[in-house]
Every structure is written in C-alpha cells, then in structure tokens.
C-alpha cells in the first residue's frame, strides 16, 4: 500500500480508489509515510481528511436510524418468540442467545459496507447451518457437551461478524486488527448505554409506582428487552459515526490497569504458595487463570491501540513483556493442573475443552511474548504485536467449531 500511495501522490483519482478499497489499510500506510512526504498540497489535504477530529457528535442519516429500528424490532420479535409460540424458554434461550446479537450487527455492516450477496455465501451458510444444528441437538439434562456447544457457538457467530466487518477478506490482518478495535469501542459504548438505560428504567418504574401503577414486569419483558437487543446496534452505529468518542479510552485502560494487573498477579502467585493452595484439585483456580489469560490479551490489544496513537513508551512496553512472561508461567501451572486431573479422573468433555483452549492460549501467548521482546530490542512499534495477535485468531475459530460440532457426537451427548 505504501508504494502504491507514493506512486500515485499526484493522481487524485487513483488515491481515492486506493482509499475506498481499504480505508483502514490506506490510513495506516499514509500516516506511516506522512513524516517523509508532508508539505505537499495533496498530502496535507489527505492528512486533514484522514485525521480530522471534531467535538460534535454525528448521528447518521434518518435512513440509518430507520434501518436500526427495523433490525431491533426483528431482534425483539425473535427474543419474544418463546412467548408468542409457547416454546420452552429453557430450550430456546441457551441455544439461540448468540443469534440475538451477531447476525443483526452483521446485517448492519452488510448494509454499511455495501457487500454483495456473492461475497456473503459463507456467513449465510454458517449462520443457517448453526441455527438448525444447535436447535436439533437433543435436550438432555446436565449434558456437558450441550452446555459447551451453547457457550462456544457465540464465538463462532462472532467470527462470522468479523468476516463481514472485514468485507469478506479473511486474510487481511489490518482488517482483523480494525475489527478488534471496533469490539473494544463497541463494548465501551454499550456499557455507557447500558448504564444510562438502567438509570432510565429505574426512574420510570419508580415514577409509575408513586402513582400506584406496577409496570415493572411489563416494562422489563417488553420495553427493557427491546432496549437490550437495540443497545448493541446503537453502540455499533455510534462507534462507526463517531470514532473519536471512545477511541482514547483503551489506551487509558492499558496504562492504568496493565501495571496493576501485573502487581496483583505477582502478589497472588506468592499468596498461593504462602497459603499452600493446591491448584490440582481446584476447578475455580483453573477458571480464574483462564480469565486472566484473556485479560492479558485484552491489555496487549489496548496497548497496540495506544501505540497506534503515538503514545507508546518503553515503560509500558516493559510492563507488557513482564505481564506476558508471568502469564505464560501461570498458564503452564494451570495446564499441568488440567493434565493432572485428566490423568487422575479421566477425560470428560469439560476437561478436554479446557485443556484445548489452554494449549491454544499458551501457544498464542508465547508468540505474542516473543514478538514483544523482539520489538523491545529492536525498538519497533507495538502494532507489529497486534498483527501477531490477530494472525492467530483462526486457530480459536477452528477449536470452537470442533467443540460445537464434534464434541456432542464424540461424547454421545454426555
């Protein structure tokens, strides 16, 4: 992309084509080149266009909001379908929870990015086949494989959303990185909307109670549910029309919490030794450290975002290196505990699933840690680490598909 930009600096039409082909990749390449080519009229124009920020909030067009409301209504109807058709709620919701979110956000990006139907055959097949499959699995009480399939299926649907967000270009690592960036922004925006919605709901129900009208049950089953399914769509739209609203939050989170998590983790490891805690017979211990591993990955990603904004420092880089090394050690302990439990008590679907994800996370974390150390020695930027993070994501998708589609049959729906 850099070479294409350099060779077309005076070709406005060609630069526009490059930009529309891949906006995120174009912006990243242009900003890298800007210190070398600044001063030219065309370059300053593109710099202002790509990096212009405003304090005003963009709401989008009326057509955008009409489309959002239609999507939210369809999602609400789908969420209410057990009441409309007298279906078993305990059967419906665990299996279909992911379908209340990811397909509708995917539809938003299909419209926004104007994707052709031809490029969408794969996500359509996956979504359709997954919905049919998960709802045809037999209902068995205390079935571990069914629970695992229901837990992992949203991860597969999330991957489908990433495919759509990346404009059906699964090998484009910059688009994967942009997708992760979107996830962080959308979670932050969704949390803000959720808190505001809870406050509004509390005030509304309280006011009606003061005049003797008990509307709590009706409110939560209808208006509250509509707000719940609409919030992810609204959060998505606001992050896309106003990226400046939340894109400065992840670097702040990384700067504050990365050193705190490192200190906490080191003290906790010492406390485990002091208390004589036995991780080999404690399932909660394994769950805790799996969550810690996920948290470390999130912190590394936030730091990648911080570096992209030009605010990366040696201290934060060193903290990430130490945090990654510490978490690798923690993962090794957790992995040995899982292996011990399998050796002593045999293989179960839960143990095999936890073993698999721990091995995947260990390999991923080692790769990221290696890249962090390399970039530290060579004084490179952290976005290179981000490419390592996103390059490994398809491995998780493959494991998710195994758990969802193979485990129930391999273990006889236990």
Secondary structure, DSSP 8 states (H G I E B T S, - for coil): -HHHHHHTTT-HHHHHHHHHH-HHHHHHHHHHHHHHHTTSHHHHHHHHHHH---SS-----HHHHHHHHHHHHHHHHHHHHHHHHT--HHHHHHHHGGGGTHHHHHHHHHHHTT--GGGGHHHHHHHHHHHHHHHHS---TT-HHHHHHHHHHHHHHHHHHHHHHTTT-TT-HHHHHHHHHHHHHHHHHHHHHHHHHHHHHHHHHHHHHHTT---HHHIIIIIIHHHHHHHHHHHHHHHHH-GGGTTTHHHHHHHHHHHHHHHHHHHHHHHHHHHT--GGG-HHHHHHHHHHHHHHHHHHHHHHHHHHTT---HHHHHHHHHHHHHHHHHHHHHHHHHHHHHHHH---HHHHHHHHHHHHHHHHHHHHHHHHHHHHHHT--THHHHHHHHHTHHHHHHHHHHHHHTHHHHTTT-
